[in-house]
Amino acid sequence: MHAVMVRVSVHDREAATAALREEVVPGVAQAPGFVAGYWTAAEGNGLSLVMFDTEEQARAAADRVRQSVPDQVTVEDVEVREVVASA
């Protein structure tokens, strides 16, 4: 299993949260190989971790991140990592 980790700066939390719930999460959940996703928020930034069955599926999803991010956020970092343990 592989994960896509995305860090963003949030410019409008209310609008970004609405776009996340209405557009981003439903779209990601339909991606090939999707296993689970978690989106978190802190003061002025967000961090998500989305798991996929394979590295190839995770890399394809990572490539789509910058094209589909809402206007209310700026992508700071996108990484694909191998999941080596879970509970």
ZILINDA-V888357 format. One record per helix or strand of 2 or more residues. SS is the DSSP state (H for helix, E for strand). FROM is the first residue (numbers start at 0). LEN is the number of residues. If there is no record, write none. Layout:
BEGIN
ss-><SS;SS>
from-><FROM;FROM>
len-><LEN;LEN>
END
This chain:
BEGIN
ss-><E;H;E;E;H;E>
from-><1;12;33;44;54;72>
len-><9;17;9;8;14;10>
END
